[in-house]
Amino acid sequence: MSIGDILDLSTPGSRLLAGLSMEQLHSSTSSIDAYEACRDVASAAHQLGCKGLLVPAATQLGETLALFPANLSDVDRPVLVESEIWDGLPPDPRGSAKSHLRLV
């Protein structure tokens, strides 16, 4: 997928410019202040015509791309190319990570 005009908040510098911290992005949904800060940045990006946001995933595993459908042109809209029905969920990727701690 290749879409321009995405507000990329995946770097510390871009989060600093937007006034957001990792703590706010990873906060609980019950944290009203953090929720409002994130919502304000997303609302501003939408109003300025950005096509979406790229943010660190709340799971702390990778990134999340959120698109603003109203700001997408027809050529920017994702197209379903394949559908697959799962019988269950895949294994939790957090459990498969090897430990990086080594005792010496």
C-alpha positions in Angstrom: 0.0 0.0 0.0 1.3 3.4 -0.9 -0.6 6.5 0.2 0.8 10.0 0.6 -0.3 12.7 3.1 -0.1 10.4 6.1 0.8 12.0 9.5 3.6 9.7 10.6 3.8 9.7 14.4 6.2 6.7 14.5 9.3 8.7 15.3 10.1 10.6 18.5 10.6 13.8 16.6 7.2 13.7 15.0 5.5 12.9 18.3 7.3 15.8 19.9 6.1 18.2 17.2 2.6 16.9 17.6 2.8 17.2 21.4 2.2 13.5 22.0 4.2 11.1 24.2 4.5 7.4 24.0 2.8 7.3 27.4 -0.2 9.0 25.9 -0.3 6.7 22.9 0.0 3.6 25.1 -2.4 4.9 27.8 -5.6 3.2 28.9 -8.8 4.3 27.3 -9.8 5.4 30.7 -7.2 8.2 30.7 -9.3 11.1 29.6 -6.4 13.5 29.2 -4.4 11.2 27.0 -7.5 10.3 25.0 -8.3 13.9 24.4 -4.7 14.7 23.3 -4.7 11.9 20.8 -8.1 12.8 19.6 -7.1 16.4 19.1 -4.1 15.5 17.0 -6.2 13.1 14.9 -8.9 15.7 14.4 -6.4 18.3 13.3 -4.8 15.9 10.9 -8.2 15.1 9.4 -9.2 18.7 9.1 -5.9 19.5 7.4 -6.7 16.9 4.8 -4.3 14.2 5.9 -5.3 10.8 4.6 -4.5 9.0 7.8 -2.1 8.4 10.7 0.7 6.1 11.3 1.2 5.5 15.0 3.0 3.1 17.3 0.6 0.2 18.0 -1.1 0.2 21.5 0.2 -3.4 21.9 3.7 -2.0 21.6 4.2 -4.5 18.7 4.7 -2.6 15.4 2.6 0.3 14.1 -1.0 1.0 13.3 -2.2 2.7 10.1 -5.5 4.5 10.5 -7.1 5.9 7.4 -9.6 8.7 7.1 -12.0 7.5 4.4 -13.5 10.9 3.8 -10.0 12.2 2.8 -9.1 9.3 0.4 -9.4 9.5 -3.3 -10.6 6.5 -5.2 -7.1 5.5 -6.1 -6.0 5.6 -2.4 -8.8 3.4 -1.1 -7.6 -0.1 -0.1 -8.9 -2.9 -2.3 -9.7 -6.4 -0.9 -7.6 -8.8 -2.9 -8.1 -11.9 -0.9 -10.3 -13.2 1.9 -9.5 -16.0 4.4 -11.7 -17.5 7.2 -9.8 -18.5 10.3 -10.8 -21.4 12.5 -9.1 -19.7 15.4 -6.7 -16.9 16.3 -3.0 -17.3 15.4 -0.6 -17.7 18.3 0.1 -14.6 20.4 3.3 -13.1 18.9 4.3 -11.7 22.3 4.8 -15.2 23.6 7.2 -16.3 20.8 9.8 -13.6 21.3 13.1 -14.9 22.5 14.5 -13.3 25.6 17.3 -10.8 25.0 18.5 -11.0 28.6 21.7 -13.0 29.1 23.2 -13.7 32.5 27.0 -13.7 32.7 
